[in-house]
């Protein structure tokens, strides 16, 4: 039986508390240039991809912004793009200027072997974009990309200081259990797998049922193991939230767990700041500027127009992708709501129902203490959206 907590839509932070809590994820888009042309890239919307290839601020501008706007915060950085490794000088300059920060790299993996060992050693997590197996990945990214990425990862894995996470955009309904399972097999260079349901109209016909069939197997596999965690972050995060719902409210101040409403800021190469990397084409979403040295609360907040308050999943989902909800229910894009938002929400509810069928409480009680701790406190939760 699922216990539904009362729904409270939290106030939008005032201008004086642009960052909710003591942490901030500073996502630095080093460039909007990319060496691949993935067919589903969200930065293609509004012609964002490739629009900024020269940095519009310098390291001293960033230092002033951090000292003024982020004083006293625990800062961790994600290098993002475009393909962030195409601007290595910025990555290296930031790492050298702030050696006390934690660092994550989100990359397509094709240039990982060009990074110097000291940079790789400083990375707490490397989030590598891949789309499942070889055929589907190459179909979206180009012939030979899958093998190149795996080869690069194997060559540098020993030099990476932290974990490596497969970041899968689950777009193709033909993506099967075996290819996702292979990404976290014993001989895989990946430590974790995180997937995100594609924010595109790819849910027609029998595609939802095909995805549900794969999810059933993934969830069954997750609960079969008690000697080690099946390292799929969305399932880990959902199970954690069901077992310990207070964690989501404490870590994200009750906001959506993708962090765009609370403590994620995306710095464009020109220095402008947005809460969500998928909405950097929308001027009304700008929440700051590095060179201008200003920051306001994220304009991307849950509102009564969104249907979350009446959803059985809200207690553990916390709103999932607020960008999707904003487009579907605030901007009233009925096509997007019907073809993207509603199908994804139905898949999330399905995951919750399947998890409940496996009695997560009994499973958790049988876990060894180190695995319990890993489930509740996995560091990678801070670097991905937790919910798919």
C-alpha positions as CSV (number, residue, x, y, z in Angstrom):
1,X,0.0,0.0,0.0
2,X,1.4,3.4,-1.0
3,X,1.1,6.1,1.7
4,X,0.4,9.5,0.2
5,X,1.8,12.5,2.0
6,X,0.0,15.8,2.2
7,X,0.8,18.0,-0.7
8,X,2.4,21.3,0.1
9,X,3.5,23.6,-2.8
10,X,6.4,25.5,-1.3
11,X,6.8,29.2,-1.7
12,X,9.0,30.6,-4.4
13,X,12.3,31.8,-2.8
14,X,12.5,35.5,-2.3
15,X,15.2,37.4,-4.1
16,X,17.5,37.2,-1.1
17,X,17.6,33.4,-1.1
18,X,18.1,32.5,-4.7
19,X,19.8,29.3,-3.6
20,X,17.7,27.1,-1.3
21,X,19.9,25.5,1.3
22,X,23.7,25.4,1.7
23,X,24.6,23.6,-1.5
24,X,24.8,24.9,-5.1
25,X,25.5,23.0,-8.3
26,X,27.4,25.4,-10.6
27,X,26.9,24.0,-14.1
28,X,29.4,25.7,-16.4
29,X,28.7,25.4,-20.1
30,X,32.3,25.7,-21.3
31,X,31.1,26.0,-25.0
32,X,28.0,25.4,-27.0
33,X,30.1,23.8,-29.7
34,X,29.9,20.0,-30.1
35,X,31.8,17.5,-32.2
36,X,28.7,15.3,-32.6
37,X,25.2,16.0,-34.0
38,X,23.0,13.8,-31.9
39,X,19.5,13.8,-33.5
40,X,17.6,14.5,-30.2
41,X,19.8,17.2,-28.7
42,X,17.6,19.5,-26.6
43,X,20.0,22.4,-27.1
44,X,18.9,22.4,-30.7
45,X,15.7,24.0,-29.6
46,X,15.8,27.8,-30.2
47,X,19.1,27.3,-32.1
48,X,21.0,27.3,-28.8
49,X,23.5,24.6,-29.9
50,X,26.6,26.2,-31.5
51,X,25.4,29.7,-30.8
52,X,28.1,30.5,-28.2
53,X,31.6,29.3,-28.8
54,X,33.7,32.1,-27.2
55,X,33.7,32.7,-23.5
56,X,32.2,36.1,-22.5
57,X,33.6,36.2,-19.0
58,X,36.9,35.4,-17.4
59,X,38.0,33.6,-14.3
60,X,38.2,36.8,-12.3
61,X,34.6,37.6,-13.2
62,X,33.6,34.2,-12.0
63,X,35.5,34.7,-8.8
64,X,33.7,37.9,-8.0
65,X,30.3,36.3,-8.7
66,X,31.1,33.3,-6.5
67,X,32.3,35.5,-3.6
68,X,29.3,37.8,-3.9
69,X,26.4,35.5,-4.8
70,X,27.5,32.1,-3.5
71,X,29.3,33.0,-0.3
72,X,29.2,30.3,2.3
73,X,27.8,27.7,0.0
74,X,29.2,24.3,-0.7
75,X,29.9,24.4,-4.4
76,X,30.2,21.5,-6.8
77,X,30.7,22.1,-10.5
78,X,29.5,20.2,-13.5
79,X,31.3,20.9,-16.8
80,X,28.6,20.9,-19.5
81,X,28.2,21.9,-23.1
82,X,28.0,21.5,-26.1
83,X,30.9,19.2,-25.5
84,X,32.7,20.6,-22.5
85,X,36.1,19.1,-23.3
86,X,36.3,21.3,-26.4
87,X,37.2,24.1,-23.9
88,X,39.8,22.4,-21.7
89,X,41.5,25.7,-20.7
90,X,38.3,26.8,-18.8
91,X,38.0,23.4,-17.1
92,X,41.7,23.5,-16.0
93,X,41.6,27.1,-14.9
94,X,38.5,26.5,-12.7
95,X,40.0,23.4,-11.2
96,X,43.2,25.2,-10.4
97,X,41.5,28.3,-8.9
98,X,39.2,26.3,-6.7
99,X,40.8,23.0,-5.7
100,X,38.4,22.6,-2.8
101,X,35.4,22.1,-5.0
102,X,34.0,18.8,-6.3
103,X,33.8,18.3,-10.0
104,X,31.7,16.4,-12.5
105,X,32.1,16.2,-16.2
106,X,29.1,15.5,-18.5
107,X,30.6,14.4,-21.9
108,X,29.9,12.4,-25.0
109,X,33.1,10.5,-24.2
110,X,34.7,10.8,-27.6
111,X,37.6,13.1,-26.3
112,X,38.1,11.7,-22.8
113,X,41.4,10.2,-23.7
114,X,42.7,13.7,-24.5
115,X,42.3,15.0,-20.9
116,X,45.4,15.1,-18.7
117,X,45.6,12.6,-15.8
118,X,45.5,15.3,-13.1
119,X,42.1,16.5,-14.5
120,X,40.7,13.0,-14.6
121,X,41.9,12.4,-11.1
122,X,40.0,15.4,-9.8
123,X,36.6,14.3,-11.2
124,X,34.1,12.9,-8.6
125,X,31.9,11.6,-11.4
126,X,32.0,11.4,-15.2
127,X,28.6,11.4,-16.7
128,X,28.9,9.8,-20.2
129,X,26.1,10.2,-22.7
130,X,25.2,6.9,-24.4
131,X,21.9,5.7,-25.7
132,X,21.9,2.0,-24.8
133,X,23.5,-0.6,-27.1
134,X,25.7,-0.1,-30.1
135,X,23.1,0.0,-32.8
136,X,20.8,2.6,-31.1
137,X,23.7,4.7,-29.9
138,X,25.3,4.9,-33.4
139,X,21.9,5.5,-34.9
140,X,21.6,8.7,-32.9
141,X,25.2,9.8,-32.7
142,X,27.0,8.4,-35.7
143,X,28.7,5.2,-36.9
144,X,31.4,3.9,-34.6
145,X,30.6,6.2,-31.7
146,X,29.6,3.5,-29.2
147,X,32.9,1.5,-29.7
148,X,34.9,4.7,-29.5
149,X,33.3,5.8,-26.2
150,X,33.8,2.3,-24.6
151,X,37.4,2.2,-25.8
152,X,38.1,5.6,-24.5
153,X,36.6,4.8,-21.1
154,X,38.6,1.6,-20.7
155,X,41.8,3.5,-21.5
156,X,41.2,6.2,-18.9
157,X,39.1,4.5,-16.3
158,X,42.0,3.9,-13.9
159,X,43.0,7.6,-14.0
160,X,39.5,8.8,-13.1
161,X,39.3,9.7,-9.4
162,X,35.6,9.0,-8.9
163,X,32.8,7.1,-10.5
164,X,31.6,6.8,-14.1
165,X,27.9,6.9,-14.9
166,X,26.2,6.0,-18.1
167,X,23.7,8.8,-18.9
168,X,21.1,7.2,-21.2
169,X,18.4,9.2,-23.0
170,X,15.7,6.5,-23.4
171,X,14.3,7.7,-26.7
172,X,13.9,4.6,-28.8
173,X,11.2,2.2,-27.7
174,X,13.3,-0.6,-29.1
175,X,15.8,-0.1,-26.3
176,X,15.8,-3.5,-24.6
177,X,16.6,-4.9,-21.1
178,X,19.8,-6.7,-22.3
179,X,21.5,-3.5,-23.6
180,X,20.7,-1.5,-20.5
181,X,21.8,-4.4,-18.3
182,X,25.1,-4.7,-20.2
183,X,26.0,-1.2,-19.3
184,X,26.4,-2.2,-15.7
185,X,27.7,-5.7,-16.2
186,X,30.9,-6.8,-14.3
187,X,33.1,-6.1,-17.3
188,X,31.6,-2.7,-18.0
189,X,33.6,0.5,-17.5
190,X,30.4,2.1,-16.0
191,X,29.8,2.1,-12.2
192,X,26.2,3.4,-12.5
193,X,23.4,3.8,-15.0
194,X,21.1,6.8,-15.1
195,X,18.4,7.1,-17.7
196,X,16.0,9.9,-18.6
197,X,12.9,9.4,-20.6
198,X,13.3,11.4,-23.8
199,X,11.5,14.8,-23.9
200,X,10.2,14.2,-27.4
201,X,7.1,12.8,-29.0
202,X,8.3,9.2,-29.1
203,X,5.5,7.5,-27.0
204,X,2.9,6.6,-29.6
205,X,1.6,3.2,-30.7
206,X,2.9,0.4,-28.5
207,X,6.0,2.3,-27.3
208,X,4.7,2.7,-23.8
209,X,3.9,-1.0,-23.3
210,X,7.4,-1.9,-24.8
211,X,9.0,0.4,-22.2
212,X,6.9,-1.0,-19.4
213,X,8.0,-4.5,-20.4
214,X,11.7,-3.5,-20.0
215,X,11.0,-1.7,-16.8
216,X,9.3,-4.8,-15.3
217,X,12.5,-6.7,-15.9
218,X,14.8,-4.0,-14.6
219,X,12.8,-3.7,-11.4
220,X,12.6,-7.5,-10.9
221,X,16.4,-7.6,-11.4
222,X,16.8,-4.8,-8.9
223,X,15.0,-6.6,-6.1
224,X,16.6,-10.0,-6.9
225,X,19.9,-8.9,-5.6
226,X,20.8,-8.6,-2.0
227,X,24.6,-9.1,-2.2
228,X,25.1,-5.8,-4.2
229,X,22.9,-3.0,-5.4
230,X,21.8,-3.1,-9.0
231,X,23.3,0.2,-9.8
232,X,20.5,1.9,-11.7
233,X,20.2,5.4,-10.1
234,X,16.5,6.0,-11.0
235,X,15.4,2.8,-9.3
236,X,17.7,3.4,-6.3
237,X,16.3,6.9,-6.0
238,X,12.7,5.9,-6.2
239,X,13.1,3.1,-3.7
240,X,14.9,5.5,-1.3
241,X,12.2,8.0,-1.6
242,X,9.5,5.5,-0.9
243,X,11.3,4.1,2.1
244,X,12.5,7.5,3.4
245,X,10.3,10.2,1.9
246,X,11.8,12.8,4.2
247,X,15.1,12.6,2.4
248,X,13.7,14.2,-0.7
249,X,12.0,17.0,1.3
250,X,15.2,17.7,3.2
251,X,17.7,17.6,0.4
252,X,15.6,19.6,-2.1
253,X,13.5,21.7,0.4
254,X,10.4,20.0,-1.0
255,X,11.1,21.1,-4.5
256,X,11.5,19.0,-7.7
257,X,14.5,16.8,-7.5
258,X,16.0,17.9,-10.7
259,X,17.3,20.9,-8.7
260,X,16.3,23.6,-11.2
261,X,13.9,25.1,-8.6
262,X,16.4,25.1,-5.7
263,X,20.1,25.0,-6.2
264,X,21.2,24.4,-9.8
265,X,22.4,27.3,-11.9
266,X,23.6,26.9,-15.5
267,X,26.1,29.5,-16.7
268,X,26.1,30.0,-20.5
269,X,29.5,30.8,-22.2
270,X,28.4,34.4,-22.4
271,X,27.9,34.5,-18.6
272,X,24.1,34.5,-18.5
273,X,22.5,32.2,-16.0
274,X,19.4,29.9,-16.4
275,X,17.9,27.3,-14.1
276,X,17.4,24.6,-16.8
277,X,19.8,23.8,-19.7
278,X,16.7,22.9,-21.8
279,X,15.2,26.4,-21.5
280,X,18.2,28.6,-22.2
281,X,16.4,29.9,-25.3
282,X,13.6,31.5,-23.2
283,X,14.6,35.0,-22.0
284,X,12.1,35.0,-19.2
285,X,14.0,32.1,-17.6
286,X,17.2,34.1,-17.1
287,X,18.0,34.2,-13.4
288,X,21.4,35.9,-13.3
289,X,24.6,36.9,-15.0
290,X,28.3,36.4,-14.1
291,X,29.7,39.6,-15.5
292,X,26.8,41.7,-14.2
293,X,27.2,39.9,-10.8
294,X,23.6,39.3,-10.1
295,X,21.4,36.3,-9.2
296,X,17.7,35.9,-8.4
297,X,15.5,33.0,-7.5
298,X,14.8,30.5,-10.2
299,X,11.6,31.4,-12.1
300,X,11.1,27.7,-12.8
301,X,8.9,26.7,-9.8
302,X,5.9,24.4,-9.3
303,X,2.6,26.2,-9.6
304,X,-1.0,25.2,-9.0
305,X,-1.4,24.9,-12.8
306,X,0.6,21.7,-12.6
307,X,-1.3,18.6,-11.8
308,X,1.2,17.2,-9.2
309,X,-1.0,17.9,-6.2
310,X,-3.5,15.3,-7.2
311,X,-1.0,12.7,-8.3
312,X,-0.5,9.5,-6.2
313,X,3.3,9.6,-7.1
314,X,4.0,13.1,-5.7
315,X,5.1,11.9,-2.3
316,X,8.2,10.2,-3.8
317,X,8.4,11.9,-7.2
318,X,8.3,15.5,-6.0
319,X,7.4,16.8,-9.5
320,X,10.1,15.1,-11.6
321,X,10.9,17.4,-14.6
322,X,9.5,20.8,-13.9
323,X,10.5,22.0,-17.3
324,X,8.2,19.4,-18.9
325,X,5.4,20.5,-16.6
326,X,6.0,24.2,-17.2
327,X,5.8,23.7,-21.0
328,X,2.7,21.4,-20.8
329,X,0.7,23.2,-18.1
330,X,1.9,26.8,-17.7
331,X,2.7,27.5,-21.4
332,X,-0.3,25.4,-22.2
333,X,1.4,23.5,-25.0
334,X,-1.3,20.8,-25.4
335,X,0.6,18.8,-28.0
336,X,3.7,18.6,-25.8
337,X,1.5,17.7,-22.8
338,X,-0.3,15.0,-24.6
339,X,2.8,13.5,-26.4
340,X,5.5,14.0,-23.8
341,X,4.4,15.0,-20.3
342,X,1.5,12.7,-19.8
343,X,3.2,9.6,-21.1
344,X,6.3,10.2,-19.0
345,X,4.2,10.7,-15.9
346,X,2.3,7.5,-16.6
347,X,5.7,5.6,-16.8
348,X,6.7,7.1,-13.5
349,X,3.5,5.9,-11.8
350,X,4.0,2.5,-13.4
351,X,7.5,2.3,-11.9
352,X,6.1,3.2,-8.5
353,X,3.5,0.5,-8.7
354,X,6.0,-2.2,-9.8
355,X,8.4,-1.2,-7.0
356,X,5.5,-1.6,-4.4
357,X,4.8,-5.1,-5.8
358,X,8.3,-6.2,-4.7
359,X,7.8,-5.2,-1.0
360,X,10.7,-2.7,-0.8
361,X,10.6,-2.5,3.0
362,X,11.2,-6.2,3.4
363,X,14.0,-6.1,0.8
364,X,15.7,-3.1,2.5
365,X,15.5,-4.8,5.9
366,X,17.4,-7.8,4.5
367,X,20.2,-5.7,3.0
368,X,23.6,-5.6,4.7
369,X,24.3,-2.2,6.4
370,X,26.9,-1.0,3.8
371,X,24.3,-1.5,1.0
372,X,21.6,0.3,3.0
373,X,24.0,3.2,3.3
374,X,24.8,3.1,-0.4
375,X,21.1,3.2,-1.2
376,X,20.3,6.1,1.1
377,X,23.4,8.3,0.5
378,X,24.8,7.6,-3.0
379,X,26.8,10.6,-4.0
380,X,25.7,10.3,-7.7
381,X,22.2,11.4,-6.6
382,X,23.7,14.9,-6.4
383,X,24.8,14.8,-10.0
384,X,21.7,13.5,-11.8
385,X,18.0,14.1,-11.5
386,X,17.3,10.9,-9.5
387,X,13.9,10.6,-11.3
388,X,13.9,9.6,-14.9
